[in-house]
Amino acid sequence: MSVRGMLRTPRLSVRTRLTLVYGSLFMVMSAVLVTVTYLLTVHTMDQRLPARTTVDPQTVTKLRTLATTRDLDQILALKAEADRQLTRQKHSVLEQLLQSSLLTMLVLGILAVVIGYLVAGRMLRPLHKVTATARRLSESTLHERIALDGPQDEIKDLADTFDRMLDRLNRAFDAQRRFVANASHELRTPLTINRTVLEVALASRKNPPETKALADVLLGNTERHERLIDGLLLLAKSEREPADPAPTALPDVVRGALGELDGRAGAVDVEARLAPAEVAGDPVLLERCAMNLLENAVKYNVRDGRVWVRTGVRDGEAFLQVVNTGRLVQPYEVAGIFEPFRRLRADRVGSADGAGLGLSIVRAVVGAHGGTIETVPRPGGGLSITVRLPALPRAALVPV
């Protein structure tokens, strides 16, 4: 992280910013009100209570005739002392007025911030509803709408626009699902017919060897096309969130995948250590994910190589780890192996070439289940692929 990024202040929420705006405006207006009130009070007191009282000459002449010089000096001294007392009283009143005004402004400012925070939260409540609905939405819940009630203001317009966007998305996903279903039927049917015809041609004794050889080649191409279509359809299906996630034990998923892999590993030794780990998801897709990881570990291996499979729970997450020996993999090659139709350039052991969709399906399944994938090249060759999924609370925490 750069120094600029470290010194960057955290972003404040809209509610906090609105509260600060409300509080700042109130404090500014209160300060203006206190200043104007103080100045008006000073002006009024200067007019009504002048600092020095003036005595007209006629009054002074009368005092001189009625009193001696000593008495007159005492009267003037008393007048000066009264003026000083009046000045002190004015300053005291103004100081007390200023202190009381500032204290009142501070208390009301704090109260205004609290009220502003509550009012901002109430004003932003419709936006929170929009955000919560957007977070809950997935391909399987696109039928949900915000349906915000209230006056036709800017927030209501935003919610209605969001609902109309969801309508369009829902129609688009429905069209996509129908296309996948139709494509599955339309593409598989002719391939199945071709495979049946070719198998009949191979089994017939009337066909010459040249025809059987050609049928054998065409049958291999047909099987590869079937695998490619199945992989594409599975990739399209695995990118969607499970409609009805069920509690699934990862060790059972891996055992099922190992059962299907049995006999195809060849000279590669597979070692499994399966600790308890339970997730919520589609068991079929999760088993396919484990199967693809194991097939990839076997195909990109060396003769007499090894594969290690681990399951368990770590830091509140269930994990499935597949580690294999193989050729040395460069770090820059890791990012591309999860792309469709991408393969590492290495000899495969124990199986024919696939469609290049295995790890793409793994990434799609893990993403649909809210998980992550960590891929690390082994120093001695091969890869270490770790799939992390949200674990169910009742899953046992087993140290690894």
C-alpha distance (Angstrom), angle and dihedral (degrees) to the residues before:
residue distance angle dihedral
M1 . . .
S2 3.80 . .
V3 3.80 124.3 .
R4 3.78 88.5 -112.8
G5 3.80 90.4 55.4
M6 3.81 92.1 47.0
L7 3.80 91.7 51.7
R8 3.79 93.4 46.8
T9 3.79 110.9 114.4
P10 3.79 117.5 -126.4
R11 3.79 115.1 -98.5
L12 3.78 115.7 -104.9
S13 3.77 121.3 -131.7
V14 3.79 120.9 -109.6
R15 3.80 90.0 -111.1
T16 3.80 91.3 54.4
R17 3.80 92.2 46.5
L18 3.81 91.9 49.9
T19 3.80 90.0 48.6
L20 3.80 90.9 51.5
V21 3.80 90.3 48.8
Y22 3.81 92.0 49.8
G23 3.80 92.3 46.3
S24 3.82 93.7 45.6
L25 3.80 93.0 49.7
F26 3.80 91.1 48.5
M27 3.81 92.8 48.6
V28 3.82 92.0 47.9
M29 3.81 92.9 49.0
S30 3.82 90.9 44.4
A31 3.81 90.6 51.3
V32 3.81 90.2 50.7
L33 3.81 90.6 48.3
V34 3.83 92.7 49.2
T35 3.81 91.4 47.9
V36 3.81 93.8 49.2
T37 3.82 91.7 45.5
Y38 3.81 91.4 49.6
L39 3.79 93.6 49.0
L40 3.82 92.7 46.9
T41 3.80 90.3 49.5
V42 3.80 91.5 50.5
H43 3.79 91.2 48.5
T44 3.81 92.9 48.4
M45 3.80 93.6 47.5
D46 3.80 91.7 48.6
Q47 3.79 89.5 53.3
R48 3.77 98.4 42.9
L49 3.82 99.0 32.0
P50 3.82 109.2 32.3
A51 3.76 117.1 -165.1
R52 3.86 92.5 -123.5
T53 3.77 125.1 37.5
T54 3.82 115.0 -143.5
V55 3.82 124.1 -142.4
D56 3.80 119.1 -152.8
P57 3.87 118.3 -128.1
Q58 3.81 95.0 -111.7
T59 3.79 90.6 59.1
V60 3.79 90.2 49.4
T61 3.84 90.3 50.7
K62 3.79 91.4 51.0
L63 3.81 91.3 48.6
R64 3.83 90.5 51.7
T65 3.75 91.6 52.1
L66 3.79 93.7 47.0
A67 3.80 99.2 40.3
T68 3.72 138.7 38.9
T69 3.78 123.1 -111.1
R70 3.80 91.1 -99.7
D71 3.79 92.0 53.1
L72 3.79 90.5 47.9
D73 3.82 91.9 53.1
Q74 3.80 89.8 50.5
I75 3.78 91.1 50.7
L76 3.80 91.9 50.3
A77 3.83 90.8 47.5
L78 3.79 90.1 51.7
K79 3.80 88.9 49.8
A80 3.82 91.7 52.1
E81 3.80 91.0 48.4
A82 3.81 90.2 49.6
D83 3.81 89.6 51.6
R84 3.80 90.5 51.7
Q85 3.79 91.8 48.1
L86 3.79 89.9 49.2
T87 3.81 91.2 51.0
R88 3.81 91.6 49.8
Q89 3.78 90.5 48.5
K90 3.79 91.0 51.0
H91 3.81 91.7 50.3
S92 3.79 90.7 46.5
V93 3.80 92.4 49.9
L94 3.82 92.1 47.5
E95 3.82 92.2 46.8
Q96 3.81 91.8 49.0
L97 3.80 89.9 46.5
L98 3.83 91.2 51.6
Q99 3.82 93.8 47.0
S100 3.79 92.9 47.3
S101 3.80 91.2 47.2
L102 3.82 93.0 49.8
L103 3.80 92.5 46.6
T104 3.81 91.0 48.1
M105 3.81 90.2 47.5
L106 3.82 90.8 51.4
V107 3.82 93.6 49.1
L108 3.79 92.7 45.5
G109 3.81 89.8 45.5
I110 3.81 91.4 56.5
L111 3.79 89.6 45.8
A112 3.82 89.8 48.7
V113 3.83 90.9 52.1
V114 3.81 91.1 51.5
I115 3.80 92.4 46.7
G116 3.79 90.6 44.5
Y117 3.80 90.4 52.4
L118 3.80 91.1 52.0
V119 3.81 93.3 44.7
A120 3.82 91.6 47.9
G121 3.80 90.2 51.3
R122 3.79 90.8 51.3
M123 3.79 91.7 48.1
L124 3.81 91.7 48.9
R125 3.81 94.8 46.1
P126 3.83 92.7 96.8
L127 3.81 89.8 52.7
H128 3.81 89.6 51.6
K129 3.80 88.3 53.4
V130 3.81 90.0 52.3
T131 3.82 90.8 48.9
A132 3.81 93.9 47.4
T133 3.80 91.1 49.5
A134 3.81 91.5 49.3
R135 3.82 90.8 51.2
R136 3.80 92.6 50.8
L137 3.76 93.9 49.4
S138 3.76 122.2 103.1
E139 3.76 134.3 151.6
S140 3.79 90.3 -82.0
T141 3.83 94.2 49.3
L142 3.80 101.6 43.2
H143 3.80 88.9 118.3
E144 3.82 90.1 74.7
R145 3.81 116.3 100.6
I146 3.78 134.7 -167.6
A147 3.84 94.8 -133.9
L148 3.80 92.2 -174.9
D149 3.81 116.0 -160.7
G150 3.77 125.1 -150.5
P151 3.79 141.0 69.0
Q152 3.79 119.4 -21.9
D153 3.80 95.8 -101.8
E154 3.81 132.8 137.3
I155 3.82 94.0 -77.4
K156 3.81 91.8 49.5
D157 3.82 89.2 50.5
L158 3.81 89.7 51.2
A159 3.81 92.4 50.5
D160 3.81 92.5 47.4
T161 3.81 90.9 49.2
F162 3.80 89.6 50.5
D163 3.81 90.5 50.8
R164 3.80 91.2 51.3
M165 3.80 89.7 49.9
L166 3.80 89.8 52.3
D167 3.80 89.6 52.3
R168 3.78 90.3 55.5
L169 3.81 92.5 45.9
N170 3.79 92.0 48.8
R171 3.80 91.3 52.5
A172 3.81 90.7 47.2
F173 3.82 93.0 51.4
D174 3.79 91.5 46.4
A175 3.79 89.2 52.8
Q176 3.80 89.9 48.5
R177 3.81 92.7 51.1
R178 3.79 91.3 49.1
F179 3.79 90.3 49.0
V180 3.82 91.9 50.8
A181 3.80 91.1 49.5
N182 3.81 92.7 47.5
A183 3.79 92.6 44.3
S184 3.80 90.3 50.2
H185 3.79 90.4 55.7
E186 3.80 98.4 38.6
L187 3.81 95.2 47.1
R188 3.79 99.1 41.3
T189 3.80 97.1 46.7
P190 3.86 98.4 63.2
L191 3.78 91.9 41.6
T192 3.79 90.6 51.5
I193 3.81 90.2 50.2
N194 3.81 91.6 48.5
R195 3.80 91.6 49.0
T196 3.80 91.3 50.1
V197 3.82 92.2 50.1
L198 3.80 91.4 48.4
E199 3.81 92.7 48.3
V200 3.80 89.9 50.7
A201 3.80 90.0 49.6
L202 3.81 90.7 51.5
A203 3.80 92.2 48.4
S204 3.83 94.6 48.5
R205 3.78 116.6 97.8
K206 3.80 92.6 -156.2
N207 3.83 94.9 69.2
P208 3.82 116.9 90.0
P209 3.81 120.5 -119.2
E210 3.80 92.0 -103.1
T211 3.80 91.0 58.6
K212 3.79 91.8 47.5
A213 3.80 91.0 50.0
L214 3.80 90.7 51.2
A215 3.82 90.5 46.5
D216 3.79 89.9 50.5
V217 3.82 91.1 53.5
L218 3.81 92.0 46.6
L219 3.80 90.7 47.5
G220 3.81 90.3 55.1
N221 3.82 90.7 50.3
T222 3.81 90.5 48.3
E223 3.80 91.7 51.9
R224 3.81 90.5 50.5
H225 3.80 90.2 50.3
E226 3.81 89.9 50.1
R227 3.79 90.9 51.4
L228 3.81 90.2 48.6
I229 3.81 93.0 50.5
D230 3.81 92.2 45.0
G231 3.80 89.5 50.1
L232 3.80 93.2 49.7
L233 3.80 92.5 48.2
L234 3.79 91.4 46.3
L235 3.81 89.9 49.2
A236 3.81 90.3 52.4
K237 3.81 90.8 48.5
S238 3.81 95.5 45.0
E239 3.81 92.9 55.3
R240 3.82 89.9 67.9
E241 3.78 122.3 82.3
P242 3.82 114.3 -107.3
A243 3.80 109.5 -91.6
D244 3.82 93.9 -148.8
P245 3.82 109.9 19.9
A246 3.77 113.1 -160.4
P247 3.83 130.9 -166.0
T248 3.80 105.3 -89.7
A249 3.78 128.3 -174.5
L250 3.79 111.2 -138.1
P251 3.85 93.3 -149.5
D252 3.83 89.9 58.1
V253 3.80 90.0 48.4
V254 3.80 91.4 51.7
R255 3.80 92.5 46.3
G256 3.79 89.8 53.7
A257 3.80 90.6 50.0
L258 3.81 91.4 47.7
G259 3.80 89.1 51.3
E260 3.80 90.6 55.6
L261 3.81 91.3 44.8
D262 3.81 92.3 51.2
G263 3.78 110.0 117.7
R264 3.80 94.5 17.3
A265 3.79 98.7 74.2
G266 3.80 91.2 78.3
A267 3.78 112.3 -176.9
V268 3.81 93.0 -8.6
D269 3.80 113.4 109.5
V270 3.83 114.0 -138.2
E271 3.82 118.2 -158.3
A272 3.82 119.3 -170.7
R273 3.80 129.0 -165.7
L274 3.77 106.6 177.7
A275 3.79 116.1 -173.8
P276 3.84 119.5 -176.7
A277 3.80 114.6 -79.2
E278 3.79 127.3 155.9
V279 3.81 129.3 -167.9
A280 3.78 137.5 171.3
G281 3.78 114.7 -112.3
D282 3.79 149.3 86.1
P283 3.84 108.5 -43.6
V284 3.82 92.9 -155.7
L285 3.80 93.8 53.1
L286 3.80 92.6 43.2
E287 3.81 90.9 51.2
R288 3.80 89.1 49.3
C289 3.80 88.7 50.8
A290 3.81 91.3 52.9
M291 3.81 90.8 44.2
N292 3.80 92.4 53.3
L293 3.80 91.7 48.6
L294 3.80 91.2 51.2
E295 3.81 93.3 45.0
N296 3.79 90.1 49.8
A297 3.82 90.6 49.2
V298 3.82 90.8 51.9
K299 3.81 97.0 42.6
Y300 3.79 95.0 48.7
N301 3.78 93.6 47.3
V302 3.78 136.3 98.9
R303 3.75 128.4 -114.2
D304 3.79 112.0 -77.0
G305 3.79 87.0 12.7
R306 3.79 128.2 149.1
V307 3.80 138.8 -125.2
W308 3.80 124.8 -161.6
V309 3.81 121.2 -160.2
R310 3.81 122.0 -167.5
T311 3.80 134.4 177.0
G312 3.79 130.7 179.8
V313 3.79 145.3 108.4
R314 3.77 124.1 -78.7
D315 3.82 127.8 173.2
G316 3.79 91.5 -9.7
E317 3.82 93.8 -52.8
A318 3.78 128.5 105.4
F319 3.78 113.6 -131.9
L320 3.79 139.0 -164.2
Q321 3.79 113.9 -162.8
V322 3.79 125.3 -170.7
V323 3.81 117.9 -175.4
N324 3.78 124.2 -179.5
T325 3.76 140.2 177.2
G326 3.77 119.1 -122.8
R327 3.74 143.5 116.0
L328 3.80 120.3 -26.7
V329 3.80 110.3 -82.4
Q330 3.80 119.5 -153.6
P331 3.83 117.5 -134.7
Y332 3.82 91.9 -120.8
E333 3.82 89.9 58.8
V334 3.82 93.7 59.4
A335 3.81 96.7 74.6
G336 3.81 93.6 57.8
I337 3.79 101.2 49.0
F338 3.82 92.8 78.9
E339 3.80 92.8 55.7
P340 3.83 117.4 100.3
F341 3.81 116.1 -93.6
R342 3.81 92.2 9.2
R343 3.81 120.7 129.8
L344 3.76 135.6 173.9
R345 3.76 110.8 -112.5
A346 3.78 100.0 -112.4
D347 3.77 138.4 114.1
R348 3.80 113.9 -92.9
V349 3.75 124.2 -137.8
G350 3.77 126.6 -142.8
S351 3.83 103.8 -0.2
A352 3.76 144.0 58.1
D353 3.76 122.5 -101.3
G354 3.78 113.9 -72.9
A355 3.78 131.9 -149.5
G356 3.80 96.0 -92.7
L357 3.81 93.0 -114.3
G358 3.81 101.7 104.8
L359 3.80 100.0 98.8
S360 3.80 91.5 34.2
I361 3.80 87.6 60.6
V362 3.82 89.5 47.2
R363 3.79 91.3 54.1
A364 3.81 91.9 46.7
V365 3.82 93.2 49.4
V366 3.80 93.3 47.0
G367 3.81 91.9 47.5
A368 3.81 91.9 49.1
H369 3.83 89.1 53.0
G370 3.81 93.3 50.0
G371 3.80 94.9 -108.4
T372 3.78 138.2 128.9
I373 3.80 135.7 -132.3
E374 3.79 126.5 -139.6
T375 3.81 117.5 -166.6
V376 3.81 120.3 -172.4
P377 3.84 126.2 175.0
R378 3.81 113.2 -126.0
P379 3.82 115.5 -123.0
G380 3.81 91.0 -129.2
G381 3.80 94.3 45.8
G382 3.79 135.1 -77.8
L383 3.78 130.7 59.4
S384 3.78 140.5 -79.1
I385 3.82 110.3 -146.7
T386 3.81 117.8 -174.6
V387 3.80 121.8 -172.0
R388 3.81 115.3 -161.6
L389 3.80 121.5 -164.5
P390 3.83 132.7 175.3
A391 3.79 106.5 -88.5
L392 3.78 123.8 -137.5
P393 3.83 113.1 -112.6
R394 3.79 93.4 -115.0
A395 3.81 92.9 56.8
A396 3.79 111.7 116.6
L397 3.76 116.8 -115.1
V398 3.77 105.3 -127.5
P399 3.83 118.0 -178.3
V400 3.75 115.7 -126.7
